[in-house]
């Protein structure tokens, strides 16, 4: 995309949202007060939220004076969001027991069930408790969340999932993309991930970041700006692998402080590789004793949560209350 096209896109999005205005506010370009001439309704510059405009024309005219301050403040706002500690990883919580889905479930799918009927992720403990309940009551196998009859064949399961894809379920779209990627259909996989990312799927943002950093260019032409964008969106959503990749990228560029912040957030979510990097940084004097100790404590708490989530007995007791 050309610089002119990027600027036009910025302008079109920056005045997209109306803001709450007071009578003493004025358009930053022409000076028309809110509610003044033709009952002007001012709109925020949504990139920085520092100034307001009465329309796109005024924003375009004011762009040369405002551009530098706008980009600076927009970067500050982005960092505030980027470096905020997420409450949980991208896997979220089990919808039944409400305990965090274990981080290692991302590498070991046997630790949770992805239910094709409703696209929910249910922890091993709740799945096991549901199985015991069905066996005791001699019930037919059903989804532990939505109670839909479980598919008896892979073909039936595929039909379940495609129904969710047709309903624009972002989780189903992501998994459909993974299936096409594994089959070597990279362009279709990329299309599924793009659509799922637009709908807010964190895992798809991560897959797009990987695609844009791929030297082989199997899904898309290598583009490190897009790699950073999708990595940041995934990291904000709690994706620790994306967060770790951003830390490594910042480390490579010599931005030690930003890299350490990323490593701390990922370690606090229970990611061992980031904790190891913090350990090295602490030994080198680049990470404070307080930050390293806090990361160790958070790692211990995350481990306890994981053990509880995967304890069939604990989930069975909770399921019976």
Protein Blocks (a to p, Z undefined) as FASTA:
>chain_A
ZZklmmmmmmmmmmmpccdddfkbccfklopaghiaghiacdddfklomaccfbfklmmm
mmmmmmmmmmmmmmmmmmmmmmpccfbdfklpafklopacdfklmmmmmlpccdfklopa
cdfklmmmmmmmmmmnopacddfklopacdfbfklmmmmmmmmmmnopaklmmmmmmmmm
mnopamlmmmmmmmmmmnopaklmmmmmmmmmmmnlmmbccdfklmmmmmmmmmmnopak
lmmmmmmmmmmnopaklmmmmmmmmmmnopaklmmmmmmmmmnopacfklmmmmmmmmmm
mmmmmmmmmmmklmmmmmmZZ
